[in-house]
Amino acid sequence: MSAQRGGGRQRMSVENRVAQMTKELDLTADQQKKITAIYTELESKRKEKSERPTREQMRAEFEKIDKQVTAVLTKSQQKKYEEMKQARQNRR
């Protein structure tokens, strides 16, 4: 895991993120594969960029990823995913 610049928090690896989502949302193998691909693409794009993205760029990137992940989930999983995001925001 690599530490995020400035914040001191650690960014979760793709594998750990998908494992946590699998535990929380009971993802199928197909969903795990699709979500892993989504986050792997995000990580490779981050590594390609030499400069740090602005807050607005990061927000737009996360919204795009969020829509892609949500599209893979069932309706009940989407509801739980939204609850997970809310809980994460409340911890900040």
C-alpha positions as CSV (number, residue, x, y, z in Angstrom):
1,M,0.0,0.0,0.0
2,S,1.2,3.4,-0.7
3,A,0.6,6.4,1.5
4,Q,-1.5,9.2,0.0
5,R,0.4,12.5,-0.3
6,G,-0.4,15.0,2.3
7,G,-3.2,13.2,4.1
8,G,-1.2,10.5,5.9
9,R,-3.9,7.9,5.2
10,Q,-3.0,4.8,3.2
11,R,-4.7,4.0,-0.1
12,M,-6.3,0.6,-0.2
13,S,-4.9,-1.8,-2.8
14,V,-7.2,-2.9,-5.6
15,E,-7.2,-6.5,-4.1
16,N,-8.0,-5.2,-0.6
17,R,-10.7,-2.9,-1.9
18,V,-12.4,-5.7,-3.9
19,A,-12.1,-8.1,-1.0
20,Q,-13.7,-5.6,1.4
21,M,-16.5,-5.0,-1.1
22,T,-17.0,-8.7,-1.6
23,K,-17.4,-9.2,2.2
24,E,-19.7,-6.2,2.6
25,L,-21.8,-6.7,-0.6
26,D,-21.5,-10.4,-1.3
27,L,-20.2,-9.9,-4.8
28,T,-20.3,-12.7,-7.3
29,A,-17.1,-13.9,-9.0
30,D,-18.2,-12.0,-12.2
31,Q,-18.8,-8.8,-10.2
32,Q,-15.4,-9.1,-8.5
33,K,-13.7,-9.5,-11.9
34,K,-15.5,-6.4,-13.3
35,I,-14.9,-4.2,-10.3
36,T,-11.2,-5.3,-10.2
37,A,-10.9,-4.2,-13.8
38,I,-12.4,-0.8,-13.0
39,Y,-10.1,-0.1,-10.1
40,T,-7.0,-1.5,-11.9
41,E,-7.6,0.9,-14.8
42,L,-7.9,3.8,-12.3
43,E,-4.6,2.8,-10.7
44,S,-2.8,2.5,-14.0
45,K,-4.1,6.0,-15.0
46,R,-2.9,7.4,-11.7
47,K,0.6,6.0,-12.2
48,E,0.8,7.3,-15.7
49,K,0.3,10.9,-14.6
50,S,3.3,12.7,-13.3
51,E,1.5,15.6,-11.6
52,R,-1.0,15.4,-8.8
53,P,-4.6,15.9,-9.9
54,T,-6.6,18.8,-8.6
55,R,-9.4,18.3,-6.2
56,E,-11.9,18.8,-9.0
57,Q,-10.2,16.3,-11.2
58,M,-10.2,13.7,-8.4
59,R,-13.9,14.3,-7.6
60,A,-14.8,13.8,-11.3
61,E,-12.6,10.7,-11.5
62,F,-14.3,9.2,-8.4
63,E,-17.8,10.1,-9.7
64,K,-17.0,8.2,-13.0
65,I,-15.6,5.2,-11.1
66,D,-18.6,5.2,-8.7
67,K,-21.0,5.1,-11.7
68,Q,-19.1,2.2,-13.2
69,V,-19.1,0.2,-10.0
70,T,-22.8,1.0,-9.3
71,A,-23.7,-0.4,-12.8
72,V,-22.1,-3.7,-11.9
73,L,-24.2,-4.1,-8.7
74,T,-27.7,-5.4,-8.1
75,K,-30.3,-3.0,-6.7
76,S,-29.9,-4.3,-3.1
77,Q,-26.1,-4.1,-3.4
78,Q,-26.4,-0.6,-4.7
79,K,-28.3,0.4,-1.6
80,K,-25.7,-1.1,0.7
81,Y,-22.9,0.5,-1.4
82,E,-24.5,3.9,-0.9
83,E,-24.7,3.2,2.9
84,M,-21.0,2.3,2.8
85,K,-20.1,5.5,1.1
86,Q,-22.1,7.5,3.6
87,A,-20.4,5.8,6.5
88,R,-17.0,6.5,4.9
89,Q,-17.9,10.2,4.5
90,N,-19.1,10.5,8.1
91,R,-15.7,9.2,9.3
92,R,-13.9,12.1,7.6
